[in-house]
Every structure is written in C-alpha cells, then in structure tokens.
Amino acid sequence: MSRRKKGSGQITKVEGRKSPWRAAYADAMGKHHYKFFKTEKEAKSFLADLNANSNAQKAFISKGAPFSAVAQLFLDEKQQDNLKGTSYETLTYTINFITGYIGSINVKDIDSSVIQTLLRNVASDGYSESVLNKTKNNVIRILKFAAAKHYIASMPAIDVIVPAPKKVNREKQAKDNWLRRDELSLYVAECIRTYIPKKYTKHAGQILMVHPVGYRLLLLVHTGIRLGEALALTWADYDQYSQTLTIDEDMVYVEGEKVTQSTKTTASDRVIVLNKNAVHDLECLRKQYDEQTRIIQQRKEDDLREAEKKFSGVELKSKKREIRLRYEKIEQEHKYICGSLNFPFGSSCASSTLQCHKKICKAINLSHAVNVHGLRHTYVTHYYLNHKNDNDFDLATFSRSIGHSNIRTTMEIYAHLDMTENKHVQRSIEDLKDF
C-alpha cells in the first residue's frame, strides 16, 4: 500500500485483477469510493485531478458564486448527461432568460424573497403564466444542484406565490406592435447588413451577414406568416413556377421537443402568392441551403475516406454502411427553408430567431416594443394601407390570405389603422370637403 504525500486518497495494489491499482477517495459528502486502474500512474493522476477539482471548488465557494456561474455549471452537467439537443436548447434559453434578471446575485443569497421579486418583475414585463412557472421551477432546480454540489450549505426553504400575469390590452398591443415606414426601412437594412472578418480568422476575406437569420426575419416581414409556420416550411412548399407558398403546418414545442402539427386553425391552411421581396428572400435562403447541402456532402465524403484509412475488409464495409445511414437521416432532415444554421442543418429553433430580432431592434434604436409576431402585423398593416384603394383589392380575400378565420378579425385589428394614418397627412383648408 502506498499513501499519497499530497492531497486526499490512497492507492493500493490488488493482486489478481486486470486493473490492479485501486484508488480510494471520499466525495464531498464523506462517502468512500473506489476506482481501479491498469497502472499506478493512472491512479495517481486521477487522485491529483480529483484533489485539484476539490481545491478549485473550495476557492469558487469561498469567493461567492454568482447565480449565472452556477447556472452555467448546471447547463454543462446537463450537456454531459446527453440531454437531447432540442431540450438542451430550450433549457439554455430559459436559464439565460432568468440570469438576465438575477445573474449577478450570489447563489447563497437567493431565498424566497429574491425569487418572489424575480417573479413579480417577470410578470410586470408581461410574460405569461407558463413563463412564470418555468422561471420558478428552473431557479429551484439550480438551487438544488448548488446544494448537491456544496456551492451552498443547504437548499433554502422556498415559499413563493406565482403572481398573476400582467393583463395586456391586446387591441392596444396590436396598434403599437408593428414597424412604421421609416422603422421598417432601418429594420430591413439591418437584417441584410454584412461584414468582412479580419485576417487570420476562419472566414477571413469573405462577406458574411451580421445577423445570419436576417433573411428568415425578412421572409416574415414580406409574407406575414407566423414564426411557427415559417419554421415548418420545406422547399417542397415553395412552387417556383407559380411563385406561391403553401402554408399547412406549424412548428411547436411539445414537452421540450420540436414537432410539426397542423396549423393554428383550418383557415390558416392556405396558398399565398408571393411578392417580389419575398421571392428575393427565398432566393437568398436557397443559397444558404445549397451551401449547407455542399457541406453535408463534403463531410460525408471526408468520413468515408477516414473510414478507409482506419478499417478494412468486413469492418470497413460495416463502417461505410453506418456512415451512409447516418447521412441519409441528416439529408432527410435537411429540408427546411428556415432550417438550422449549424451542422447537421435540421429544423431550426425559435429562440435563435427571437434573439436575433431583439438584437436588430436594439441596433436600430426602436423606440417601442415590437415582438416577432409584430412582423406579421407590420406586413398586414403596410399591405392594407398600400393596396386598400386598388381596384382588385378585396378585404375578404386578403383576410383569407393571411390566415384569419374571420374577416371581422382583420377589420378589428388592422382596418382601423388607416384612421390613425390620417393624423400624419398634412392638409390645407382647400383639401377639406364642404359640409
């Protein structure tokens, strides 16, 4: 038996085992464990790393761990647990949302009063009851994780009341939730803004988009489709001959998983004739898609060549079959117009689009809040105001083209906007009619 001079744990050689070197150590709870290694060097290296991690943890706790740091450690552990990609993305988005409110607070100072204040702030910002409950539950999950890892002495007793969400005047929200003409011009320009990376970077010299999902947002602006409908679109839905887009599916989250389902209402199933701007957006999205297709094919060929270097005979044949099957699944999933921007380029996540929209609104110094659904209001509002006097304009047909189940919905939400526009037209006394 040999005892380590520095750090904790001891190493013992056990005869008659394939891996005879046994490292004995205690965890943070004082419980003893054993781990076997083939060589004494491996056992010593394991205990040295264990001791280093323990010292780092003690230093981390003594300095005081902010909630944002513990939340990141929590996410790292979930990623190591092989949490499904879509579930991990959703969890990351939710926790980043929470850290925006309490990220700088020391985790050991978080108690019921802090969580109650957090929930009140989230409610006052107009978020739904579902978001409030997710916020509360994920803060508690992270506190339990912190207690288990001994970042805090113990899990605090949590006694909070989830407040009622702030009531939002939907009619007022619809009136304000759209981009005016000058704002729309700035928004479009920001969506397509480009830059050239500096030397010695991966894409040096290339012209890249500042906002990679910019054309996806422009497609929402120029068609008025909902974000879920856009994410569910495949290239089979676009008919280049008739320049139409078929809307018959919606991308939603069910228990953290992305699934496609039928659209919001039966009226939402529709075929829309595209305008010139929307066709241009689709052409740019197609270029992105074609480039992604080339990358998939290149990676497939590289993997096959790598297999030929490492394997031979039956083993090579089996490996090639495995690679081809894997890439067949990737190619089948690679069908979305607004797909993921990262390999393997499957269906996209809504959060990346939402975050990009917020960045663009901030970049153009938008004076009022416009959410992603506001891009739909923007399209409908401008189309109505620009074409309401056209000879071929029919409000009932227009209502069906944007997926409203009732023409009254279109009238109540949008048709009043031309009255508001009257306030911004300069008139002289000669322009006015007689009584």
N, C-alpha and C positions, 0 to 999 in steps of 0.2 A: 504494500500500500504506500502511496506517496501523496502527501498533503501539499497543496499549493501554498507557496510562501505569501503570495499577494492575492487579494480578492477572496471570494467565498467559494465553497465547494471542495470536494476531494475526488481524487482519481484512484480507482482500484482496478487491478488486472484480474479477470475472472477466467480461469482455465477452462478449456473445453467448449468455447464459443467461437463462432466465426468472427464476431466483433467483440473481442475480449475486454476492451478498455471501457470501464464503466465510470461515468461522471455523475456524482451525486450532488444535488443542489436543492435549495429551498426557494419557493416562489415568494411573492410579496405577502402572501397570507401565512407564511411559515410552514406550508405543506411541503414535505420532502418528495423529490422526484429522482428518477434515474434515466440516463440516456447512454446507449452503448455505441462505441466507435471502433473502427478497424485498427487505428493507430493511436498511440499516446498523444501524438502531436495534434490530431483532430480533436481529441477530448480536451486538451489544454486550450486550444483555440476557441472551442465552444464556451468554456468557462470564462475565458478572457472577454469574449464578446458579451456574455451574459452580465458580467460584472460592469463592463463599460456602459451597457444599456441601463443598468440599475443606477449607476452614478449620474448618468445623463438625466434619468427620470427624477432623481432626488433634486438635482440642480433646477430642473424645469419646475418642480413643485415649489421649491423654496423661493424662487423668483416671483411666483404667482402666474398661473396660466390664464391668459385671456380666453374667453369663450370661443373666439374664432380659431385659436390654435388647437383647442381640444376638439372642436367640430371637424377640423381637417384631419386630425388623427383618427377620429371616428369614421370619416369617409374613407381614409386609407385602409382601415381594417375591413370595411365592407367590400372594398375593391378586391382585397386579398381573399375574401370569402367567396370570390367568384359570383358576386351578385350580378344578375342579368343586366346587360348593357342599358336597356331602356329603364329598368327600375333604378339603376345607379344614377342615370342622368336625372330622373325625376327627383330622387333623394338629394342629389347635389344642388339642383335648382332651388328646392325648398329650404335647405340649410343655408345656402348663400343668401336667400331672401331674409332669413332670421338674423344672420350675422350683420346684415345691413342695419339692424336695429340695436342689437346688444353685443356685437362682436368684440368691442373693446372692454367690456365688463369682465372682471376677474371671475372665473368659474366658481370659486369658493364663496363669492359674494352673491351668487344667484339664489334667490329664495322665492317664496310665494309672492311677495310684494313686487319683485322685479318682473316676474312672469306676468302678474296681473297688469302692471303698467305696459308691458310689451303688448299684451292682447288688446288693451284699450287703444294704443297707438295704431295697431294694425286695423282695428275696427273703425277708427276715426278716418283712416285713409281710404275707407270704402270697400274693403275686401269682404268676401262672402263668409258665411258661417263655416263652410268647408275649409277655407284657408285658415280661419281662426283655430279650428280643431287640429288641423295638421301642424300649425305652429306650436300649439301647446304640447302635443304628443311628441314632436321631434325634440323639443327642448328637454322634456323629461327623459327621452331616450339617451340624449347626450350626457345628462347628469348621471344617469345610471352607469353609463360607460365610464365616466370620470371617477365614480365611486369604485367601480370594479378594478380600475387601473391605479387606484390610490392617488389620483390627482386631487381629490378632495377626501376629507376624513370619512364622510358618510353621505348617503343620499338624503337630502333635506326633505322634510315632510312638505308636500305640495298641496295647498288648498286654495284653488282659484276658481273663479266663475267666468265662463266664456261669455263676454258681453254680446248683446245683440248687434248685428252689423248695422252700420250707418245706413239709414234709408236714403236711397238715391232717387232723385226726380228724373225718371227715365226720359221724359219728354224734353226736359232742360238739357240732360246729358246728350241727347241726340242733336239738339240745336247747336251745342258747343263742340261736339266731338267730331270735327271734320276740319280739313285744311282749306283755308281761304286761298284765293288765286295766287297771291304773292308767296304765301307759305308753301303752296303746292310746288311752285317753281323751285324754291330752295330745297324742298324735300327730294324732288326728282334729281336735281343737280348733285346733292349729297349722296344719293343712292348709287350713282354711277361714277363718283369721284375715284380717281386712280392714283397710284404712286409707283415709284421705281425703287426697289430695295437697294441698300448700299452695297458697296463691294464686299466680297468675302462672305456673303450670305448665300443661302441655298438658292434663292431665285434672283440673284444679282443681275441687273440689266433688263429684267422682264417688267412688263407693265401689269401691275396687279390691282385689283379692286380693294379700296379701303374697307368696304363692307361686302364680304363675299356673298351674302344673301340679298344684296341690293336688288337684283332683277326679280327675285321672288317677291319682295315687297312691292315693286313696281307692277307686277302682274296683279296683285291685289288692288292696287290703285286704279289700274286700267281696265279691270273686268268687274270689280265689285263683288267677287266671290269671297266666301268666308275662308278663314285660315285653314280650318279643318278640311274644307272642300279642296283647297289648293294642295294640301299635303297628300291627299288621297289620289290626286290626278296622276295618271300614267300617260306615256306617249301614245298609247292606243286611243286615248280620249281626244287627242288633237287630230282633226282632219284638215290637212293642208290644202286639199282640193277645194273644200267649201269654206275654209278659214273659220271653222267652228270648234267649239269646245263642249264636250259632253260632261255635264255635272250629274253624277248619280251615286257618289259615295262620299263619306265623311270620315276623317281620321280622328279617333277619340282615344282616351286613355281609360282602360278598364283594369282596376287593381294594379296600376303601375305599368301595364303593358299597352303598347300601341296596337290598335286594331282598326280595321276599316269596317264601317257599317253603312246602312242606308242613310240617306241624307235626312236633315232635320225634319222636314215634312214632305208629303208627296209632291207639293208644289215646288220643292227645292230640286226635284229631278227635272232637268231642263237642258236644252241645247242653246248656247249663246253664240251669236255672230260676233266675231272679234273686231275691234277697231285697229287702226294701223299701229298705235302704240303697243297694244297687247301682242300683236304679231311680232313686232321687233323684240319685245321682252322674251317671247318664246324662242326666237332665233338665237338670242344670247344664252338662254338656258340650255338650248340644244348644243351649243358649242361646249358648254361646261360638261354636259352629259357625254358628248363624243370624246372629250379628253379623258373623262373618268373611265369610259369603256376601253380606251387605249391603255390606261394604267392597269386595269384589271387583266387585260390580255398579256401585257408585259410581265406582270407579276406571276401569272400562270406559267408562262414560258420559262421565267427565271427559276421557279420552284421545280419544274420538270427537269431542267438542266442540273440543278443542285442535287436532285434525287439520283440522276445518272452518275454523278461523281461519288456518291456515298454508298449506293446499293448496286446489286447485280442479280441476275437470274430471277427466280420467283419473287424474291423480296423486292426487287426493282419494279416488277410488274404490279405487285400489290400496292406499292407506294404510289406509282403513277395513277392507278385506279382511284386511290384515295384522294389524290390531288385534283383529278378531273371532277370527281363527285363534289368536292368542296367548292370548286369554282363554278360548277353548274348551279349550285344553290345561290352563290353570290350573283351570278348573271341573271337568274330568275328574279332575285330581289331587286336588282338594279334596273328598275323600270319607271321610277317616279320622276315626274317633271321637276318637282321641288324636293329632290332627294337629298340625302346626307352629303356633306362636303368632304367627309373623311372616309378613307377606305374601311370597309368594303362598299360604301356608297349605297346603302339600303334606304329605307324610309327615314325621313328626317324627323327631328324632334322640334316641337313647337317652341320650346324655351329659347333656342338659338335665334329664331325669328323675332320673338318678343324682345329679347335683349338688344338685338341689332336695331330694332325700331326705336327703342328708348335712346340708344346712342345717337341715332340720326336726329331725333327730336331735340336732344341736348345740343348737338353740334350746330343746329340752325337757330338755337335760342328761341324755341317755340314758347310763346307767352301763355298758352293754355294747354291743358292736358288733352291729348289725343291718343287713344289706345289703338291697337292693331285693328280692332273692329271699326274704328273711326275711318280707316282707309276705305272701307265699304261705304260708309256714309259719304265720304269725300267723292267717290265715283258717282254715286247715285245723285248727290246734290248738284255736282257740276254738269252731269249729263242732262238732268232735268232742266236746269237753268239755261243751258246752251241750246237745247233742242225742243223745248216745250212749244215753241211757236212754229216749228217745222210742219209742213203740210202732211207729212207721213207719220207724225208723232201721235201715238195712241197710248194713253196712260195705262189702260188695261193690259196691253201687250208688253209695255215697259215693266209693269208690276210683275208679270209672269217671268220676264227675262231675268229679273234679279232674285227670283225665288220666293216672292211674297205670296202667301196663301190667300190673301185678301187685298183687293185694291184699296180698301179703307186704310190698311196699314201704311201703304205708300203715301196716301194723302195726308194722314195724320202726322207722320214722321218727317216727310220731306216737302210736300207741296206748299207748306206754309213759308218755306224759305225764300220764295220769290218776293213775298211781302217784306221780309227782313231786308232783302237786297234793295228794295225801293228807297231805303234810308240812305243809301250810298250813291245815289244818282243825283247829280246836280241839275236843277231845273230853274228856268226863269219864269216870270209871270206869263210869258207868251206860250210856254209849254203846257200850261194848265188848261183844262176844259171848262166851258161855261156850265153853270148850274142847269 
